[in-house]
Amino acid sequence: MERRKILITSAVLTTLLVGGAYAQDKAAQQAEVKAKAMQTLQEFYKADPAIKDVVSKAPGYAVFTTYGLSFGVGGAGGKGLAHDSKSKKDTYMSIAQASAGLQIGASDTRYLFVFNDTKSLADFIDSGWDASAGAGAGAGTRKEDSNVKAGAIVFTGGQAYVLTKAGLQAGVALGGSKVWKDKDLN
């Protein structure tokens, strides 16, 4: 009987300690994603100052950083957040991309989605986002070489911007992107 109490007490304490560590880890991950998102916004503003005005007037935006590789078959992934400007609420999200075709490269790419209305923002957060892509190229070797492309991604309810920070991606490929809520960070 005594041994059973010790086992149950140990299990409960372990669960509480692991849960507390997970909460701290979650908070640290959220802080890291938010800091990266704010840094990415500043990079967009620096590359094209007009974007700051567009974002400030929008009901919301989403910003992501991805890292990817491709050699015939490609993939990229990253994290970001969607921000509701009215409620000031952040929703942590993930992004994944896959492609196949005549392509080669590696890149560090940023995405900014600016929403025209609250419904489009809510749909993006609640339902995620899927898109397919055609051909594209981007290059950047230093921070000063960053380039912003508006309209490179088409979606209903807003405008998207792409910023290639470093690397080179070139080719023609069929591919897709998926954005969804990060259940571990929300």
N, CA, C and O of each residue as an XYZ file, in Angstrom:
744
protein
N       0.816     -1.187      0.000
C       0.000      0.000      0.000
C       0.868      1.263      0.000
O       0.601      2.200     -0.753
N       1.897      1.288      0.837
C       2.800      2.430      0.923
C       3.517      2.646     -0.409
O       3.692      3.777     -0.863
N       3.918      1.561     -1.008
C       4.611      1.641     -2.305
C       3.699      2.238     -3.377
O       4.140      3.004     -4.233
N       2.444      1.877     -3.311
C       1.464      2.404     -4.273
C       1.311      3.914     -4.110
O       1.250      4.625     -5.113
N       1.249      4.420     -2.901
C       1.144      5.859     -2.633
C       2.366      6.597     -3.175
O       2.245      7.676     -3.756
N       3.539      6.005     -2.978
C       4.774      6.626     -3.468
C       4.752      6.699     -4.991
O       5.124      7.723     -5.564
N       4.322      5.634     -5.648
C       4.252      5.625     -7.125
C       3.262      6.665     -7.637
O       3.553      7.388     -8.590
N       2.096      6.738     -7.008
C       1.072      7.701     -7.440
C       1.570      9.128     -7.200
O       1.419      9.988     -8.068
N       2.155      9.381     -6.045
C       2.691     10.711     -5.744
C       3.790     11.080     -6.731
O       3.840     12.211     -7.213
N       4.665     10.137     -7.031
C       5.739     10.388     -8.004
C       5.174     10.696     -9.386
O       5.654     11.598    -10.072
N       4.160      9.948     -9.789
C       3.544     10.182    -11.104
C       2.904     11.563    -11.169
O       3.040     12.267    -12.169
N       2.206     11.951    -10.099
C       1.554     13.262    -10.073
C       2.601     14.375    -10.099
O       2.447     15.342    -10.845
N       3.649     14.260     -9.308
C       4.699     15.278     -9.288
C       5.405     15.376    -10.642
O       5.686     16.476    -11.117
N       5.689     14.242    -11.255
C       6.331     14.243    -12.572
C       5.438     14.935    -13.589
O       5.918     15.734    -14.393
N       4.156     14.640    -13.562
C       3.215     15.276    -14.491
C       3.185     16.785    -14.292
O       3.189     17.539    -15.266
N       3.156     17.229    -13.047
C       3.138     18.665    -12.761
C       4.429     19.337    -13.215
O       4.393     20.418    -13.803
N       5.560     18.708    -12.950
C       6.844     19.287    -13.359
C       6.973     19.343    -14.871
O       7.415     20.352    -15.421
N       6.590     18.265    -15.550
C       6.672     18.244    -17.018
C       5.702     19.265    -17.601
O       6.038     19.961    -18.559
N       4.503     19.361    -17.031
C       3.527     20.344    -17.506
C       4.032     21.762    -17.348
O       3.851     22.595    -18.235
N       4.675     22.042    -16.204
C       5.244     23.371    -15.981
C       6.372     23.677    -16.936
O       6.481     24.794    -17.441
N       7.218     22.684    -17.188
C       8.325     22.867    -18.139
C       7.782     23.083    -19.536
O       8.315     23.896    -20.292
N       6.714     22.354    -19.893
C       6.113     22.533    -21.211
C       5.552     23.936    -21.351
O       5.696     24.559    -22.403
N       4.906     24.447    -20.289
C       4.349     25.801    -20.347
C       5.459     26.828    -20.549
O       5.307     27.767    -21.329
N       6.585     26.645    -19.837
C       7.705     27.566    -20.013
C       8.277     27.435    -21.417
O       8.608     28.433    -22.056
N       8.392     26.196    -21.894
C       8.903     25.964    -23.231
C       7.967     26.584    -24.270
O       8.425     27.187    -25.241
N       6.666     26.436    -24.066
C       5.677     27.018    -24.976
C       5.799     28.539    -24.998
O       5.785     29.150    -26.067
N       5.918     29.143    -23.832
C       6.058     30.603    -23.747
C       7.337     31.061    -24.441
O       7.345     32.082    -25.128
N       8.409     30.306    -24.259
C       9.680     30.656    -24.917
C       9.561     30.534    -26.432
O      10.072     31.376    -27.171
N       8.886     29.486    -26.891
C       8.698     29.313    -28.330
C       7.824     30.424    -28.900
O       8.111     30.952    -29.974
N       6.753     30.785    -28.181
C       5.898     31.876    -28.630
C       6.694     33.175    -28.722
O       6.568     33.917    -29.696
N       7.502     33.444    -27.721
C       8.311     34.673    -27.711
C       9.284     34.675    -28.886
O       9.503     35.713    -29.509
N       9.865     33.522    -29.190
C      10.805     33.435    -30.307
C      10.101     33.669    -31.647
O      10.613     34.396    -32.498
N       8.936     33.058    -31.833
C       8.175     33.244    -33.081
C       7.749     34.698    -33.216
O       7.851     35.274    -34.299
N       7.269     35.305    -32.120
C       6.826     36.700    -32.178
C       7.993     37.637    -32.483
O       7.848     38.555    -33.290
N       9.137     37.421    -31.856
C      10.307     38.268    -32.118
C      10.732     38.160    -33.580
O      11.052     39.168    -34.211
N      10.735     36.946    -34.117
C      11.112     36.739    -35.518
C      10.086     37.409    -36.448
O      10.457     37.994    -37.465
N       8.814     37.320    -36.096
C       7.767     37.950    -36.914
C       7.911     39.469    -36.926
O       7.761     40.098    -37.973
N       8.201     40.061    -35.767
C       8.367     41.514    -35.696
C       9.622     41.950    -36.461
O       9.620     42.987    -37.124
N      10.682     41.160    -36.365
C      11.897     41.440    -37.129
C      11.609     41.352    -38.632
O      12.086     42.178    -39.411
N      10.840     40.361    -39.025
C      10.489     40.181    -40.435
C       9.655     41.357    -40.940
O       9.862     41.832    -42.057
N       8.713     41.826    -40.119
C       7.925     43.004    -40.513
C       8.841     44.195    -40.759
O       8.672     44.914    -41.744
N       9.803     44.408    -39.878
C      10.739     45.522    -40.055
C      11.556     45.366    -41.335
O      11.872     46.354    -41.997
N      11.894     44.136    -41.679
C      12.631     43.892    -42.929
C      11.777     44.235    -44.142
O      12.282     44.791    -45.117
N      10.485     43.906    -44.091
C       9.583     44.293    -45.179
C       9.490     45.808    -45.275
O       9.545     46.364    -46.372
N       9.348     46.485    -44.131
C       9.239     47.944    -44.115
C      10.502     48.593    -44.674
O      10.427     49.585    -45.400
N      11.649     48.038    -44.340
C      12.908     48.588    -44.834
C      13.041     48.378    -46.349
O      13.499     49.266    -47.067
N      12.638     47.200    -46.822
C      12.749     46.898    -48.244
C      11.762     47.703    -49.088
O      12.065     48.060    -50.226
N      10.570     47.992    -48.527
C       9.556     48.775    -49.232
C       8.762     49.562    -48.188
O       7.800     49.030    -47.633
N       9.134     50.811    -47.906
C       8.492     51.597    -46.857
C       6.971     51.750    -47.014
O       6.282     51.974    -46.019
N       6.443     51.639    -48.209
C       4.997     51.774    -48.420
C       4.221     50.640    -47.742
O       3.037     50.796    -47.442
N       4.870     49.518    -47.503
C       4.194     48.382    -46.868
C       3.750     48.735    -45.448
O       2.714     48.249    -44.996
N       4.496     49.555    -44.750
C       4.153     49.923    -43.372
C       2.782     50.589    -43.312
O       1.995     50.308    -42.408
N       2.497     51.462    -44.260
C       1.199     52.136    -44.314
C       0.083     51.138    -44.614
O      -0.996     51.214    -44.027
N       0.342     50.210    -45.524
C      -0.655     49.190    -45.881
C      -0.982     48.345    -44.651
O      -2.154     48.099    -44.366
N       0.043     47.896    -43.919
C      -0.160     47.062    -42.735
C      -0.882     47.841    -41.633
O      -1.768     47.296    -40.975
N      -0.517     49.100    -41.425
C      -1.132     49.886    -40.343
C      -2.624     50.122    -40.576
O      -3.371     50.297    -39.614
N      -3.067     50.130    -41.822
C      -4.481     50.359    -42.138
C      -5.286     49.064    -42.243
O      -6.515     49.104    -42.314
N      -4.609     47.927    -42.254
C      -5.277     46.640    -42.454
C      -5.895     46.116    -41.153
O      -5.393     46.397    -40.065
N      -6.986     45.354    -41.270
C      -7.578     44.744    -40.073
C      -6.710     43.628    -39.480
O      -6.910     43.204    -38.342
N      -5.750     43.169    -40.274
C      -4.859     42.137    -39.763
C      -3.829     41.728    -40.798
O      -3.922     42.076    -41.975
N      -2.848     40.980    -40.324
C      -1.800     40.503    -41.217
C      -1.269     39.177    -40.678
O      -1.531     38.812    -39.532
N      -0.525     38.465    -41.511
C       0.174     37.250    -41.099
C       1.577     37.326    -41.680
O       1.763     37.774    -42.811
N       2.558     36.889    -40.909
C       3.946     36.955    -41.342
C       4.630     35.631    -41.010
O       4.453     35.088    -39.920
N       5.415     35.117    -41.963
C       6.088     33.822    -41.825
C       7.526     33.909    -42.316
O       7.859     34.714    -43.186
N       8.364     33.065    -41.740
C       9.729     32.875    -42.209
C       9.867     31.407    -42.572
O       9.506     30.536    -41.781
N      10.390     31.121    -43.774
C      10.595     29.734    -44.186
C      12.035     29.513    -44.621
O      12.723     30.431    -45.066
N      12.459     28.287    -44.481
C      13.761     27.850    -44.948
C      13.519     26.624    -45.804
O      12.787     25.718    -45.406
N      14.138     26.588    -46.996
C      13.876     25.465    -47.871
C      15.037     25.068    -48.745
O      15.984     25.829    -48.944
N      14.947     23.854    -49.265
C      15.913     23.286    -50.199
C      15.167     22.638    -51.343
O      14.059     22.131    -51.167
N      15.781     22.656    -52.530
C      15.171     21.956    -53.658
C      16.247     21.452    -54.608
O      17.247     22.120    -54.874
N      16.008     20.283    -55.090
C      16.824     19.683    -56.147
C      15.898     18.707    -56.842
O      15.868     17.524    -56.506
N      15.149     19.198    -57.805
C      14.093     18.400    -58.430
C      12.851     18.404    -57.563
O      11.798     18.900    -57.963
N      12.986     17.841    -56.363
C      11.921     17.856    -55.374
C      12.333     18.857    -54.306
O      13.488     18.887    -53.881
N      11.386     19.671    -53.878
C      11.732     20.700    -52.897
C      10.765     20.742    -51.743
O       9.641     20.248    -51.819
N      11.230     21.340    -50.683
C      10.382     21.515    -49.518
C      10.876     22.681    -48.687
O      12.061     23.018    -48.698
N       9.967     23.279    -47.981
C      10.302     24.392    -47.086
C       9.300     24.368    -45.942
O       8.198     23.835    -46.071
N       9.691     24.940    -44.853
C       8.793     25.020    -43.715
C       9.187     26.164    -42.820
O      10.305     26.676    -42.885
N       8.262     26.552    -41.994
C       8.549     27.628    -41.073
C       7.390     27.913    -40.147
O       6.386     27.202    -40.128
N       7.559     28.970    -39.383
C       6.543     29.386    -38.420
C       6.281     30.876    -38.580
O       7.051     31.602    -39.210
N       5.187     31.302    -38.000
C       4.837     32.706    -38.038
C       3.621     32.949    -37.180
O       3.255     32.135    -36.333
N       3.004     34.088    -37.420
C       1.798     34.398    -36.673
C       0.865     35.252    -37.510
O       1.276     35.967    -38.424
N      -0.414     35.147    -37.157
C      -1.434     36.010    -37.729
C      -1.841     36.981    -36.619
O      -2.059     36.574    -35.478
N      -1.940     38.251    -36.960
C      -2.232     39.295    -35.973
C      -3.539     39.990    -36.329
O      -3.702     40.500    -37.438
N      -4.469     40.006    -35.377
C      -5.725     40.735    -35.521
C      -5.491     42.128    -34.957
O      -5.294     42.289    -33.752
N      -5.513     43.134    -35.822
C      -5.186     44.501    -35.406
C      -6.204     45.089    -34.442
O      -5.852     45.918    -33.602
N      -7.466     44.669    -34.551
C      -8.503     45.217    -33.673
C      -8.382     44.650    -32.255
O      -8.365     45.405    -31.283
N      -8.297     43.323    -32.139
C      -8.236     42.694    -30.816
C      -6.812     42.604    -30.277
O      -6.613     42.296    -29.102
N      -5.817     42.873    -31.129
C      -4.390     42.764    -30.774
C      -3.982     41.326    -30.455
O      -2.959     41.100    -29.809
N      -4.785     40.346    -30.909
C      -4.518     38.939    -30.624
C      -3.614     38.344    -31.700
O      -3.794     38.589    -32.893
N      -2.631     37.553    -31.246
C      -1.751     36.823    -32.154
C      -2.150     35.353    -32.149
O      -2.416     34.778    -31.094
N      -2.191     34.757    -33.317
C      -2.423     33.326    -33.464
C      -1.173     32.747    -34.103
O      -0.772     33.168    -35.187
N      -0.557     31.779    -33.430
C       0.682     31.193    -33.925
C       0.354     30.145    -34.978
O      -0.551     29.330    -34.799
N       1.101     30.176    -36.081
C       0.798     29.336    -37.222
C       2.068     28.707    -37.793
O       3.184     29.146    -37.513
N       1.864     27.670    -38.600
C       2.959     27.000    -39.299
C       2.698     27.055    -40.786
O       1.556     27.213    -41.219
N       3.768     26.922    -41.580
C       3.652     26.913    -43.023
C       4.557     25.802    -43.564
O       5.662     25.587    -43.067
N       4.071     25.108    -44.580
C       4.865     24.074    -45.249
C       4.666     24.230    -46.752
O       3.594     24.617    -47.219
N       5.713     23.924    -47.488
C       5.666     24.023    -48.938
C       6.340     22.792    -49.532
O       7.321     22.285    -48.990
N       5.806     22.322    -50.644
C       6.403     21.192    -51.353
C       6.300     21.463    -52.844
O       5.352     22.098    -53.306
N       7.287     20.975    -53.598
C       7.276     21.192    -55.043
C       8.065     20.098    -55.731
O       8.886     19.410    -55.124
N       7.790     19.959    -57.027
C       8.531     19.010    -57.862
C       8.623     19.593    -59.261
O       7.648     20.145    -59.771
N       9.782     19.474    -59.880
C       9.969     19.995    -61.235
C      11.427     20.260    -61.510
O      12.306     19.707    -60.848
N      11.683     21.102    -62.483
C      13.045     21.486    -62.829
C      13.442     22.659    -61.953
O      13.232     23.816    -62.319
N      14.009     22.364    -60.813
C      14.337     23.399    -59.849
C      15.564     22.994    -59.058
O      15.882     21.814    -58.909
N      16.234     24.002    -58.562
C      17.392     23.777    -57.708
C      17.587     25.003    -56.830
O      17.347     26.129    -57.266
N      18.023     24.784    -55.595
C      18.352     25.934    -54.766
C      18.082     25.746    -53.298
O      17.637     24.691    -52.845
N      18.362     26.787    -52.580
C      18.111     26.879    -51.143
C      17.743     28.326    -50.867
O      18.268     29.239    -51.503
N      16.845     28.531    -49.923
C      16.457     29.915    -49.662
C      15.972     30.128    -48.239
O      15.586     29.197    -47.532
N      16.008     31.383    -47.855
C      15.507     31.899    -46.590
C      14.509     32.973    -47.022
O      14.896     34.074    -47.415
N      13.227     32.640    -46.945
C      12.199     33.492    -47.527
C      11.187     33.911    -46.477
O      10.852     33.136    -45.581
N      10.699     35.149    -46.592
C       9.674     35.701    -45.708
C       8.391     35.927    -46.507
O       8.428     36.254    -47.693
N       7.262     35.745    -45.833
C       5.960     35.979    -46.446
C       5.155     36.907    -45.548
O       5.162     36.770    -44.325
N       4.467     37.847    -46.172
C       3.587     38.766    -45.460
C       2.245     38.778    -46.176
O       2.168     39.102    -47.361
N       1.191     38.425    -45.454
C      -0.166     38.471    -45.969
C      -0.871     39.623    -45.268
O      -0.907     39.668    -44.038
N      -1.428     40.549    -46.030
C      -2.152     41.684    -45.460
C      -3.610     41.528    -45.882
O      -3.908     41.416    -47.071
N      -4.516     41.522    -44.906
C      -5.922     41.217    -45.159
C      -6.753     42.471    -45.351
O      -6.547     43.482    -44.680
N      -7.704     42.387    -46.287
C      -8.592     43.510    -46.592
C      -9.740     43.640    -45.600
O     -10.270     44.732    -45.400
N     -10.126     42.522    -44.976
C     -11.269     42.543    -44.070
C     -11.096     41.484    -42.980
O     -10.279     40.572    -43.104
N     -11.884     41.625    -41.911
C     -11.760     40.715    -40.770
C     -12.201     39.300    -41.115
O     -11.676     38.340    -40.551
N     -13.152     39.152    -42.027
C     -13.602     37.810    -42.424
C     -12.474     37.042    -43.109
O     -12.271     35.860    -42.832
N     -11.752     37.698    -43.988
C     -10.625     37.032    -44.664
C      -9.554     36.614    -43.656
O      -8.985     35.529    -43.768
N      -9.283     37.468    -42.680
C      -8.321     37.137    -41.634
C      -8.817     35.944    -40.824
O      -8.057     35.009    -40.576
N     -10.082     35.965    -40.410
C     -10.643     34.866    -39.616
C     -10.625     33.555    -40.395
O     -10.302     32.505    -39.839
N     -10.972     33.614    -41.686
C     -10.938     32.405    -42.520
C      -9.521     31.862    -42.620
O      -9.317     30.650    -42.553
N      -8.547     32.737    -42.780
C      -7.138     32.342    -42.865
C      -6.714     31.635    -41.578
O      -6.054     30.597    -41.625
N      -7.090     32.193    -40.439
C      -6.716     31.614    -39.151
C      -7.454     30.302    -38.910
O      -6.837     29.309    -38.527
N      -8.762     30.288    -39.128
C      -9.570     29.122    -38.785
C      -9.441     27.968    -39.774
O      -9.442     26.803    -39.376
N      -9.331     28.287    -41.052
C      -9.312     27.238    -42.077
C      -7.938     26.995    -42.671
O      -7.749     26.035    -43.417
N      -6.988     27.840    -42.357
C      -5.671     27.706    -42.980
C      -5.712     28.253    -44.391
O      -6.622     28.992    -44.767
N      -4.726     27.882    -45.148
C      -4.621     28.400    -46.510
C      -3.873     27.391    -47.354
O      -2.858     26.844    -46.923
N      -4.365     27.143    -48.548
C      -3.713     26.252    -49.508
C      -3.508     27.028    -50.789
O      -4.363     27.822    -51.182
N      -2.380     26.806    -51.445
C      -2.140     27.465    -52.733
C      -1.202     26.607    -53.559
O      -0.410     25.829    -53.029
N      -1.308     26.767    -54.861
C      -0.357     26.100    -55.741
C       0.447     27.173    -56.453
O      -0.012     28.301    -56.627
N       1.653     26.805    -56.861
C       2.548     27.774    -57.476
C       3.052     27.265    -58.808
O       3.003     26.067    -59.085
N       3.539     28.183    -59.635
C       4.110     27.837    -60.926
C       5.604     28.035    -60.899
O       6.305     27.376    -60.130
N       6.097     28.921    -61.715
C       7.545     29.152    -61.809
C       7.927     30.346    -60.966
O       7.116     31.239    -60.716
N       9.186     30.350    -60.526
C       9.632     31.498    -59.760
C      11.124     31.463    -59.558
O      11.769     30.426    -59.716
N      11.657     32.600    -59.209
C      13.081     32.700    -58.898
C      13.268     33.827    -57.915
O      12.520     34.805    -57.923
N      14.260     33.691    -57.074
C      14.574     34.754    -56.129
C      16.011     34.616    -55.717
O      16.553     33.511    -55.699
N      16.629     35.714    -55.389
C      18.030     35.659    -54.980
C      18.309     36.711    -53.941
O      17.684     37.771    -53.919
N      19.252     36.406    -53.081
C      19.713     37.346    -52.081
C      20.951     36.760    -51.442
O      20.954     35.590    -51.059
N      21.980     37.534    -51.321
C      23.210     37.026    -50.720
C      23.551     37.740    -49.430
O      24.277     37.201    -48.594
N      23.043     38.934    -49.258
C      23.263     39.705    -48.030
C      21.957     40.420    -47.706
O      21.036     40.437    -48.523
N      21.878     41.000    -46.536
C      20.671     41.725    -46.153
C      20.360     42.841    -47.146
O      19.194     43.126    -47.417
N      21.387     43.463    -47.682
C      21.166     44.575    -48.607
C      20.605     44.103    -49.952
O      20.075     44.905    -50.722
N      20.722     42.801    -50.233
C      20.263     42.269    -51.509
C      18.803     41.826    -51.482
O      18.294     41.348    -52.496
N      18.126     41.971    -50.362
C      16.746     41.521    -50.252
C      15.873     42.221    -51.271
O      16.049     43.403    -51.567
N      14.918     41.456    -51.806
C      13.980     42.070    -52.724
C      12.563     41.677    -52.331
O      12.326     40.559    -51.872
N      11.634     42.587    -52.512
C      10.245     42.339    -52.177
C       9.459     42.211    -53.462
O       9.587     43.027    -54.375
N       8.640     41.169    -53.520
C       7.746     40.985    -54.653
C       6.317     41.047    -54.131
O       5.931     40.269    -53.258
N       5.549     41.960    -54.661
C       4.135     42.037    -54.314
C       3.359     41.246    -55.347
O       3.723     41.213    -56.523
N       2.291     40.610    -54.904
C       1.446     39.885    -55.831
C       2.020     38.554    -56.282
O       1.452     37.913    -57.166
N       3.127     38.122    -55.702
C       3.709     36.840    -56.078
C       2.817     35.700    -55.609
O       2.861     34.602    -56.164
N       2.017     35.956    -54.597
C       1.056     34.977    -54.096
C      -0.318     35.594    -54.248
O      -0.548     36.731    -53.833
N      -1.217     34.853    -54.835
C      -2.570     35.357    -55.037
C      -3.484     34.677    -54.026
O      -3.483     33.453    -53.895
N      -4.261     35.483    -53.315
C      -5.282     34.918    -52.443
C      -6.430     35.900    -52.321
O      -6.248     37.112    -52.434
N      -7.614     35.357    -52.089
C      -8.806     36.180    -51.961
C      -8.801     36.854    -50.599
O      -8.564     36.202    -49.581
N      -9.054     38.119    -50.577
C      -9.194     38.820    -49.314
C      -7.996     39.624    -48.871
O      -7.958     40.117    -47.744
N      -7.010     39.764    -49.751
C      -5.860     40.555    -49.336
C      -4.743     40.555    -50.349
O      -4.920     40.172    -51.505
N      -3.601     40.990    -49.893
C      -2.412     41.087    -50.733
C      -1.268     40.396    -50.016
O      -1.180     40.424    -48.789
N      -0.391     39.777    -50.796
C       0.753     39.083    -50.208
C       2.052     39.652    -50.753
O       2.119     40.131    -51.885
N       3.072     39.587    -49.924
C       4.411     40.043    -50.292
C       5.396     38.921    -49.981
O       5.218     38.169    -49.023
N       6.419     38.822    -50.794
C       7.466     37.821    -50.596
C       8.806     38.539    -50.537
O       9.087     39.413    -51.357
N       9.626     38.169    -49.572
C      10.944     38.762    -49.396
C      11.963     37.624    -49.356
O      11.943     36.805    -48.437
N      12.846     37.569    -50.342
C      13.909     36.571    -50.353
C      15.112     37.179    -49.646
O      15.682     38.166    -50.110
N      15.495     36.583    -48.521
C      16.584     37.124    -47.722
C      17.945     36.623    -48.177
O      18.880     37.408    -48.337
N      18.055     35.327    -48.384
C      19.348     34.766    -48.753
C      19.118     33.487    -49.535
O      18.112     32.803    -49.349
N      20.052     33.173    -50.405
C      19.964     31.945    -51.167
C      19.563     32.206    -52.599
O      19.448     33.350    -53.037
N      19.357     31.132    -53.312
C      18.971     31.202    -54.714
C      18.019     30.067    -54.989
O      18.333     28.910    -54.708
N      16.872     30.374    -55.528
C      15.892     29.391    -55.954
C      15.578     29.709    -57.404
O      15.223     30.844    -57.725
N      15.703     28.728    -58.282
C      15.385     28.965    -59.675
C      14.809     27.701    -60.280
O      15.170     26.590    -59.892
N      13.911     27.880    -61.234
C      13.376     26.734    -61.943
C      11.896     26.864    -62.184
O      11.281     27.899    -61.926
N      11.344     25.780    -62.687
C       9.919     25.678    -62.951
C       9.437     24.447    -62.205
O       9.996     23.361    -62.356
N       8.412     24.616    -61.410
C       7.941     23.496    -60.609
C       6.457     23.638    -60.318
O       5.908     24.740    -60.314
N       5.822     22.506    -60.078
C       4.464     22.477    -59.567
C       4.584     22.296    -58.073
O       5.357     21.466    -57.596
N       3.833     23.059    -57.352
C       3.980     22.950    -55.908
C       2.794     23.516    -55.183
O       1.829     23.984    -55.786
N       2.885     23.464    -53.894
C       1.812     23.991    -53.081
C       2.312     24.442    -51.736
O       3.401     24.077    -51.294
N       1.493     25.242    -51.097
C       1.785     25.745    -49.758
C       0.575     25.496    -48.886
O      -0.561     25.519    -49.362
N       0.816     25.260    -47.624
C      -0.265     25.067    -46.667
C       0.085     25.826    -45.402
O       1.209     25.738    -44.906
N      -0.880     26.572    -44.878
C      -0.725     27.312    -43.631
C      -1.806     26.806    -42.684
O      -2.945     26.587    -43.097
N      -1.450     26.619    -41.407
C      -2.411     26.146    -40.420
C      -2.025     26.639    -39.033
O      -0.886     27.042    -38.796
N      -3.012     26.601    -38.104
C      -2.757     26.978    -36.712
C      -1.792     25.974    -36.118
O      -1.914     24.770    -36.344
N      -0.836     26.474    -35.359
C       0.112     25.631    -34.664
C      -0.510     25.265    -33.315
O      -0.519     26.078    -32.391
N      -1.026     24.049    -33.204
C      -1.736     23.621    -31.998
C      -0.831     23.611    -30.772
O      -1.307     23.781    -29.649
N       0.466     23.414    -30.976
C       1.395     23.377    -29.853
C       1.659     24.761    -29.257
O       2.048     24.869    -28.094
N       1.450     25.815    -30.044
C       1.777     27.164    -29.569
C       0.551     28.013    -29.246
O       0.700     29.114    -28.715
N      -0.633     27.544    -29.543
C      -1.850     28.324    -29.248
C      -2.544     27.813    -28.015
O      -3.580     28.349    -27.622
